[in-house]
């Protein structure tokens, strides 16, 4: 695989907050979509689901780390999670602290560099559609 600029669009959401939740991510190398994945995670909050999307994308990157060069650009539609990942906001919620620790651990395992940015929901349509498809097929 060519070592093109990698962009990963992540989305996590819950129907109700908390409620049935899922995560999704879509990976692009250059302009080509090269991978997508999603999963149902049961009852939780939107923020936990958003972190789970990042964690699952990072797990995929760790498995495929020799195929890419950094920086890897992550795009999320949650300003809160982006600002926490970038160290601009403190994490006050106890249930999010273990998730950021997992993110940092996976970042270190990959030996890549990362940039986290915010996008509006209309720029995250593919990950959002995959997330909703996952929720729909889970019976929620």
Helices and strands as residue ranges (DSSP letters): E 6-16, E 19-29, E 32-44, H 46-63, G 65-67, E 72-76, H 79-85, H 94-110, E 114-118, G 121-123, H 125-137
